């Protein structure tokens, strides 16, 4: 897809959202079911079923996806799609690109071993390895706009209000 086709595709959507801002507000959903045999949760992705379980660092076998890995994978996916869309819109040619995310965890927190150890990632790093002849100022703008418009990146940087509840059947 080139920048003209992207703009043509997005123009009526943007116009609709300008005219009817409430149309832009949607609720994404995810669901999963606990496994009957294993300490695992089967998550429906819309494309496949992913069985998530304990990381080996917390007693898991390694046979299941780790939700921490899945969080980083969601960041990579969103940031990669956003970078590609922004590059397309700005006519920045990228011949080859790799998106990498890594995060630091201290499992003492989630295992309740040390009260002062955080539960969750303490640091997450996102990196883009690009092959492009674009000048540095264009690549700097590409990164800034990718950071600005990447939903997962922005959600991690500016956490959403999260609530939890239990409903019984």
N, C-alpha and C positions, 0 to 999 in steps of 0.2 A: 504494500500500500504506500502511495506517495502522499505528500502533504496536501495536495489538492483534493484527493479522494478522502483523506481523513477529515479535512475541513468540511467537505460536502456531506459526509456521513454525520458529522457531529453538529452541523449548523442547525438543522431542524430540531434536534434534541435540545440544544442550548436555547434556541428561541422559545421552545415550549416551556422550559424551566424559568426563563425570564418572565413569561406571561403568567405562568401558574407555578410559583415557587413550591407549593405543596406537592406537586407532581414529582419533584426531585427527591423527596423524602421517602425512603423505602426501608424496610426491615429485612435484613438478611438473617437466615436461620441455619442452624446446624443441629443435628441430633445424633444420638448414639444410644446403644443398648449395652448393658453390662453383659459380659460373657458368663455363661453358666458354670464353666469349668475352670477358667483361668482368671487371674487378676488382670483383666483387660476390659476395654470398652471398644465396641465396634462402631466406628464413626462412618456415617453415610456422607460421602463427599459429593454426590450427584453424578459422579463418573465411575466410582468404585467404592467398595467397602474397605476401610482401613482399620485394622485391629491395632489399637494403641495399648501399651502396657508399661510396666515399670522399666526404667533404665537399668542396665546391669549395675550401675553405681548405687542403686537403691534396692537391689535384690532381684531384679528382673533377669530373665534368661537371655535377652537380646533378640528373641524371636519376634517381638512386636515392635511397632513404630513407637518412638519416644515422643511424647507431646511437646517437649522442649525442642526437639529437632523439627517437629511439625510447625512450631511457631517461627523458627528461623527459616524454614522452607516457605512459609506464607510470606515472610518479609522478602525473601529472594524473588518469589514469583511476582509479587506486587511491584517491587522496585524495578524488576526487569521489564515488566510490561509498561510501567510508567516511563522509564528511561527510553524505551523504544518508541513510545507514542510521542514523547517530547522531542526526541531526535528527528522523528518523521515530520512533526509540525514545524520544526526549525530548519529543516533541510540539512541536517548534520549527518553526513555519511559515516556509518559505522560498519566496518567490514567484518569484524569479529568482536564478540563481547562475552564476558563471563561475569556473573554476579555471585558474590560470596558473602556469607554472613556467618559470624561466629559469636558465641556468647559464653560468658563465664558463670559457672554455677558452683555453689558450695553445698554439697549434698548433706552436710551436717544440719542445715536448716530444715529441709523437708523431712529428714529422718528424726528430727527432734533431739539430736545429739548435743547441740549447742544453741542455747537460747539467743545468743548474740549473732549467730550466723543467719543471713537473710534467706528467706524462702523465695526462690526465683532468681532470675538473672541479675547479676550486679552490673555487668557491662555487656553491651552488644555492639559489634563493629560490622558495618556494611561497606563492602568495597566493590568497585567496578573496575574490571580490567578490559580496556578498550583498545582496538586497533582503529585509529582514525587519523586523518590528516587535518582535522579541524584545529584551529588555533586555540591556545589555552583559554582565552576569554570566552570563546563559545563553549568549550568543555566545562568551564566554571559555571556558566549560565545553565548548561544542561544538568549539571549536578544540583544546582540550587532549585531549579524547577522540578526536578525529580523528587527531591526531598519535600518540596512544598505540596506536590500533588499526589504523592504515594500514600494511600489510605492506611496501610499497615504501619509504615514508618511514622506517620503523624499520630496514629493511635498509640504507638509505643512512646513517642516523645511527649505526648499530651494525653495521658490516660483518660479513657472514657469512665463514666460512673458505672461501676459494676455491682450488681446485686445478686444474691443467691437465695434460694428458698427450697423448701421441701414440700411437695404435694403428695398426699397419699391417695391410693385408689380405693 
